[in-house]
């Protein structure tokens, strides 16, 4: 190789070593809105920071040679609810900024097409119109409030088909009321209509009346497990759980309220 060729090769390698770039990526699911990107000038003052954008591996047409640009998902044959992965390549020493990343977060849009619950508490429901994979919260109405009793992961987009779910509710005695709900990035809760069923579970009793070390739950004279919550006289929750007994040795002396089965009672710790 001649000296001139060697010089050109070395110069090319040095040029590559002085040129560097980085990437900015974001992923989520398409919710019908486009992304907007703030694109500062390159650190050397020539051109703009971003050099290339890909959406699910496809290069965005139109380029990035402006101080702000829009990533238009309509150009990529993407439907609402589809997963998207965006990569913005940019020069080192500067960084573009995605102005509205929240538009890729799933929203709670589900519609319940059917919901039923058996006598033993088997809850079954079907949904359509899920645009993202959000968990379903299972809620049971007891003690004059909605109590979260479980969670089932949502399946997300189902096209024209229905998504099917089920959950085993642990019934309390008497009439039970349940529903499902979702909370998305907005913080708002979207709830289904409630369904009711009557359980044959026996009525739960607690004893003793004046508590020293332990509360025991029984039904027809035998130990039975139940969901419970204990509050102090100021309304602060001090214990909660599920079981046939509650250790109360560490409770201070005084008055307390206990929620269990489908009832609320007052007791004194001696």
C-alpha positions as a printed Julia matrix, in Angstrom:
270×3 Matrix{Float64}:
   0.0     0.0    0.0
   1.34    3.43  -0.97
   2.05    6.09   1.62
  -0.83    8.19   0.29
  -3.34    5.34   0.71
  -2.09    4.63   4.22
  -2.51    8.3    5.1
  -6.09    8.35   3.77
  -7.0     5.14   5.63
  -5.61    6.46   8.93
  -7.39    9.77   8.43
 -10.68    7.93   7.82
 -10.28    5.83  10.98
  -9.47    8.93  13.04
 -12.54   10.69  11.65
 -14.72    7.77  12.69
 -13.21    7.72  16.17
 -14.04   11.42  16.66
 -17.64   10.95  15.52
 -20.02    9.54  18.11
 -23.75    9.2   18.56
 -26.29    8.01  21.1
 -29.89    6.83  21.19
 -33.06    7.79  23.02
 -35.79    5.14  23.13
 -39.34    4.87  24.39
 -41.94    2.12  24.2
 -45.62    1.7   24.95
 -48.84    1.11  23.06
 -50.42    3.31  20.4
 -53.42    5.15  21.86
 -54.37    7.21  18.81
 -52.1    10.2   19.48
 -48.73   11.19  18.0
 -45.47   11.96  19.79
 -43.87   15.41  19.68
 -40.12   15.83  19.99
 -38.13   18.93  20.88
 -34.95   18.84  18.81
 -32.14   21.21  19.94
 -29.25   22.28  17.75
 -26.25   20.01  17.53
 -23.5    20.79  20.06
 -21.18   22.0   17.3
 -23.81   24.46  16.03
 -24.31   22.76  12.69
 -27.73   21.2   12.15
 -29.94   19.59  14.74
 -29.38   16.94  17.36
 -31.58   14.05  16.16
 -30.36   12.25  13.07
 -32.75    9.33  12.6
 -36.02    7.96  14.02
 -37.27    4.39  13.77
 -40.68    3.06  14.81
 -40.76   -0.7   15.35
 -37.63   -0.88  13.23
 -38.98    1.19  10.31
 -37.29    4.5    9.5
 -39.51    7.56   9.85
 -39.74    9.43   6.53
 -39.28   13.17   6.35
 -36.15   13.49   8.46
 -35.43   15.4   11.65
 -33.93   18.64  10.36
 -36.02   21.05  12.43
 -36.17   22.34  15.99
 -39.26   20.21  16.67
 -40.89   17.34  14.84
 -43.82   14.97  15.1
 -43.72   11.18  15.05
 -46.84   10.41  13.03
 -47.87    6.8   13.67
 -50.37    6.85  10.79
 -47.37    6.39   8.45
 -46.47    3.01   9.96
 -49.63    0.88   9.57
 -50.12    0.79  13.35
 -53.53    0.27  14.92
 -54.74    1.49  18.3
 -53.51   -0.84  21.01
 -50.5    -2.09  19.02
 -47.14   -2.07  20.83
 -44.65    0.53  19.62
 -40.92    0.9   20.16
 -39.34    4.21  19.08
 -35.6     4.84  18.8
 -34.25    8.34  18.19
 -30.61    8.39  17.12
 -28.85   11.65  17.96
 -25.41   13.19  18.08
 -23.43   12.96  21.29
 -23.32   16.15  23.38
 -27.01   16.94  22.91
 -30.29   15.16  23.55
 -33.79   15.49  22.05
 -36.75   15.62  24.44
 -40.04   13.78  24.01
 -42.69   16.29  25.08
 -45.7    14.0   25.63
 -44.53   10.47  26.5
 -47.76    9.82  28.42
 -49.67    9.32  25.14
 -48.1     5.84  24.87
 -49.33    4.75  28.3
 -52.38    2.44  28.23
 -55.75    3.95  29.07
 -58.62    2.17  30.74
 -61.16    1.74  27.93
 -62.55   -1.73  28.64
 -66.21   -2.6   28.16
 -67.69   -5.52  30.07
 -69.9    -7.6   27.76
 -70.89  -10.14  30.41
 -70.25  -10.76  34.1
 -71.55  -13.43  36.45
 -70.65  -15.02  39.75
 -71.58  -18.44  41.09
 -72.87  -19.25  44.57
 -69.39  -20.32  45.66
 -67.84  -17.03  44.45
 -66.41  -17.92  41.01
 -66.42  -14.56  39.2
 -66.33  -14.71  35.38
 -66.33  -11.71  33.04
 -65.66  -10.88  29.39
 -64.45   -7.59  27.91
 -63.86   -5.82  24.62
 -62.14   -2.55  23.67
 -59.02   -3.0   25.82
 -56.33   -0.72  24.34
 -53.54   -1.65  26.75
 -52.51   -4.28  29.28
 -53.77   -2.93  32.59
 -54.53   -5.05  35.66
 -58.12   -5.58  36.72
 -58.74   -4.92  40.41
 -61.32   -7.22  41.98
 -63.39   -5.37  44.59
 -65.91   -6.63  47.12
 -68.35   -4.35  48.94
 -68.2    -4.97  52.67
 -68.02   -2.87  55.84
 -69.73    0.0   53.95
 -66.85    0.38  51.46
 -65.24   -1.24  48.42
 -62.4    -3.54  49.48
 -59.77   -4.73  46.99
 -59.55   -8.52  47.24
 -57.38   -9.46  44.27
 -55.91   -8.6   40.88
 -55.98  -10.17  37.41
 -53.65   -8.97  34.65
 -55.5    -7.59  31.64
 -54.75   -9.06  28.21
 -54.96   -5.83  26.25
 -55.91   -5.6   22.6
 -58.21   -8.37  21.41
 -59.32   -7.04  18.03
 -62.96   -7.91  17.45
 -62.75  -10.79  19.93
 -63.57  -10.82  23.62
 -61.08  -11.3   26.44
 -62.19  -13.75  29.13
 -61.24  -13.65  32.82
 -62.11  -15.37  36.07
 -61.33  -14.95  39.77
 -62.25  -16.91  42.87
 -63.9   -14.62  45.41
 -63.86  -15.74  49.05
 -67.48  -15.04  50.04
 -68.63  -13.66  53.36
 -71.92  -14.81  54.81
 -75.13  -13.48  53.3
 -75.36  -11.28  50.19
 -72.08  -10.44  48.44
 -71.46   -7.62  45.95
 -68.43   -7.56  43.62
 -67.1    -5.6   40.64
 -63.93   -5.16  38.6
 -62.04   -1.91  38.02
 -58.93   -0.46  36.38
 -56.78    2.56  37.19
 -54.68    4.0   34.35
 -51.95    6.67  34.29
 -54.52    9.43  34.82
 -55.2     8.09  38.3
 -58.93    7.79  37.64
 -60.71    4.53  38.4
 -62.99    2.95  35.8
 -65.36    0.42  37.35
 -67.76   -2.16  35.97
 -71.32   -2.59  37.1
 -71.64   -4.58  40.29
 -72.95   -8.13  40.5
 -74.5    -9.77  43.55
 -74.73  -13.32  44.83
 -75.88  -14.94  48.06
 -73.4   -17.19  49.81
 -74.18  -20.22  51.92
 -71.08  -19.54  54.04
 -71.92  -19.67  57.77
 -72.08  -16.54  59.9
 -68.73  -15.84  61.59
 -68.48  -14.98  65.28
 -65.54  -13.52  67.2
 -64.53  -14.19  70.78
 -63.77  -13.37  73.5
 -65.68  -10.13  74.11
 -62.85   -8.65  76.19
 -59.56   -9.36  74.44
 -56.26  -10.02  76.15
 -53.93  -11.91  73.8
 -55.94  -13.23  70.86
 -59.15  -12.95  68.87
 -60.59  -16.18  67.49
 -63.1   -16.54  64.64
 -65.58  -19.4   64.66
 -68.64  -20.58  62.73
 -71.0   -23.14  64.26
 -68.46  -23.62  67.04
 -65.52  -24.48  64.74
 -62.52  -22.29  63.75
 -63.03  -20.5   60.43
 -60.89  -18.13  58.38
 -62.14  -14.66  57.51
 -60.79  -11.36  56.21
 -60.39   -8.8   59.01
 -59.3    -5.24  59.78
 -58.71   -3.71  63.23
 -58.86    0.06  63.83
 -58.0     2.05  66.94
 -60.33    4.65  68.47
 -58.92    7.33  66.11
 -59.66    5.36  62.95
 -56.09    4.23  62.28
 -55.76    0.7   60.97
 -53.48   -1.36  63.24
 -53.94   -4.88  61.88
 -55.38   -6.53  58.79
 -55.23   -9.94  57.21
 -56.99  -13.25  56.63
 -57.09  -16.07  59.14
 -58.91  -17.86  61.95
 -57.24  -15.82  64.7
 -55.49  -12.5   65.39
 -52.57  -12.03  67.79
 -53.39   -8.93  69.85
 -50.57   -9.05  72.42
 -48.92   -5.92  71.02
 -52.11   -3.81  71.07
 -52.3    -1.13  73.74
 -55.15   -1.23  76.21
 -58.26    0.56  75.05
 -61.17    0.49  72.59
 -60.91   -0.87  69.06
 -63.17   -1.66  66.11
 -62.87   -4.83  64.08
 -64.24   -5.55  60.61
 -64.71   -9.24  59.84
 -67.03  -11.42  57.76
 -69.68   -8.82  56.78
 -69.92   -7.01  60.11
 -68.21   -4.42  62.31
 -67.91   -4.77  66.09
 -66.34   -2.85  68.93
 -64.06   -4.55  71.47
 -61.79   -3.63  74.37
 -58.21   -4.74  74.83
 -57.51   -5.45  78.5
